[in-house]
Amino acid sequence: MARCLIIGCGCHGQSLARELRERGHVVRGTTRRTDRLAEIEAAGAEAAQADPDRLATLVPFLDHVSVAVLLLGSAAGNPESLAALHGPRLEALLTKLLDTTIRGVVYEAAGSVPEPILGAGAATVVRLCANSRIPFGLVEVDRHSPDWRAQAAGAVDGVLSPRLP
């Protein structure tokens, strides 16, 4: 059993939270909106209000978390804010994770965010996690695919039981 933090726990994040709970994990989910907190709780996750654009709002919720699941592949915003979210803010978050209990990262690398932005974000995850020897997984199917939930939950399982080279 592990504690998982879903950053961006909207409808699909709540579906993943249910799946992870069924697999025996404890789940915490974040949202920017106070009116979504009850929905996250109803999905069986501890709800937390935090904004991935503001790292300081996420830091308190990293305590005792084993896996960070970044479900920001369909985040809304203008191209500049999305590029920042999947670029420098992602890099800052991943760097911060080195000083926490997190031992695995799952990044949603598909969604409505333009592919070049998601591709750059995935490359950042691969580079920083590999350099830090933190197991990582990429969810590379669109969240509307019937395989999305299974791939996302499988990525969490994969970072918790990484294969050695």
Buried (B, 14 or more C-beta within 10 A) or exposed (E): EBBBBBBBBBEBBBBBBBBBBEBEBBBBBBBBEEEBBEBBEEBBBBBBBBBBBEBEBBBEBBEEBBBBBBBBBBBEEEEEEBBBBBBEBBBEBBEBBEEBEBBBBBBBBBBEBEEEBBEBBBEBBBEBBEEEEBBBBBBBBBBEEEEBBEBBBBBBBBBBEBEEE
